[in-house]
Amino acid sequence: MTLEIPEALANLEANGGIYAVWMLLQHLGLDAEIDQLVNVCGYDADYGTSTLGLAIGLKKFGYQVQFHTDEDLEPSEQDVLELSEAKKIQLPILPALSYAQIQQAFEQKKYVIVYYDTLEGEGNHSLVYDVNKDEISFFDHFEAMPATVFEQQRAVEGIFRQAIVVDA
């Protein structure tokens, strides 16, 4: 599948989360406007988007969404607002998924967006393209990442093991 990335998306700073949602929606046959995604997912030019913000956006689009995360013992003010919104729209907030559970969800034909630290030290959201017991691939990278490296990058200080599972 060859897609032309909209200029509005390419020009967004910290656009990984919006890109992951846009790519997922493209696969589901929905051509959403970037401004609409920015608004519904709670994008901020300096910060990007939170994983929960992305999940809220997908839920508002009407999809069956689950948000999986490690427990945050010190949520920020923005986190508290997003948690309140998630509760209001009945978005399930569940424990973090293991690598094997991510693989299982993918094998069940569910879409999975994961959050991890890139090898360049940047938090990133990616839509899973393929996953097996040895490696995981993303729509925004050309090379597969070994499972051990992915798990290492999900354990970096300041990174919560978070995933969005969409049953479309």
WOPELIN-V829955 format. One record per residue. N is the residue number from 1. OMEGA is omega in radians with two decimals (none if undefined). Layout:
{{N	OMEGA} {N	OMEGA}}
This chain:
{{1	3.11} {2	3.13} {3	3.04} {4	-3.13} {5	3.14} {6	-3.14} {7	3.13} {8	3.11} {9	-3.13} {10	-3.10} {11	3.12} {12	2.98} {13	3.09} {14	-2.99} {15	-3.04} {16	-3.13} {17	3.12} {18	3.10} {19	-3.13} {20	3.13} {21	3.12} {22	-3.14} {23	3.11} {24	3.13} {25	3.08} {26	3.14} {27	3.11} {28	3.07} {29	3.14} {30	-3.14} {31	-3.09} {32	3.06} {33	-3.12} {34	3.10} {35	3.12} {36	3.12} {37	3.11} {38	-3.10} {39	-3.02} {40	-3.12} {41	3.10} {42	-3.14} {43	3.05} {44	-3.06} {45	-3.13} {46	-2.99} {47	-3.01} {48	3.11} {49	3.01} {50	3.09} {51	3.12} {52	3.09} {53	3.10} {54	3.13} {55	3.10} {56	3.12} {57	3.14} {58	3.09} {59	3.13} {60	3.05} {61	3.06} {62	-3.12} {63	3.02} {64	-2.99} {65	2.97} {66	3.09} {67	-3.13} {68	-3.09} {69	2.88} {70	3.11} {71	3.09} {72	-3.09} {73	3.14} {74	-3.11} {75	3.08} {76	3.09} {77	3.11} {78	3.10} {79	-3.13} {80	3.10} {81	-3.14} {82	3.10} {83	3.10} {84	3.11} {85	3.13} {86	3.12} {87	-3.11} {88	-3.11} {89	3.09} {90	3.06} {91	-3.14} {92	3.05} {93	-2.98} {94	3.11} {95	3.13} {96	3.09} {97	2.98} {98	3.08} {99	-3.13} {100	3.12} {101	3.04} {102	3.12} {103	-3.14} {104	3.12} {105	3.13} {106	3.14} {107	3.08} {108	3.09} {109	3.06} {110	3.07} {111	-3.11} {112	3.00} {113	-3.12} {114	3.07} {115	-3.12} {116	3.10} {117	3.11} {118	3.10} {119	3.09} {120	3.08} {121	3.13} {122	3.02} {123	-3.05} {124	2.99} {125	3.11} {126	3.02} {127	-3.11} {128	3.10} {129	3.14} {130	3.10} {131	3.00} {132	-3.03} {133	-3.06} {134	-3.06} {135	3.14} {136	-3.14} {137	-3.10} {138	3.12} {139	-3.08} {140	3.10} {141	3.13} {142	-3.09} {143	3.07} {144	3.10} {145	3.08} {146	-3.11} {147	-3.13} {148	3.12} {149	3.11} {150	3.13} {151	3.08} {152	-3.10} {153	3.05} {154	-3.09} {155	3.14} {156	3.13} {157	3.13} {158	3.12} {159	3.04} {160	3.04} {161	-3.09} {162	3.09} {163	3.02} {164	3.09} {165	-3.09} {166	3.09} {167	-3.05} {168	none}}
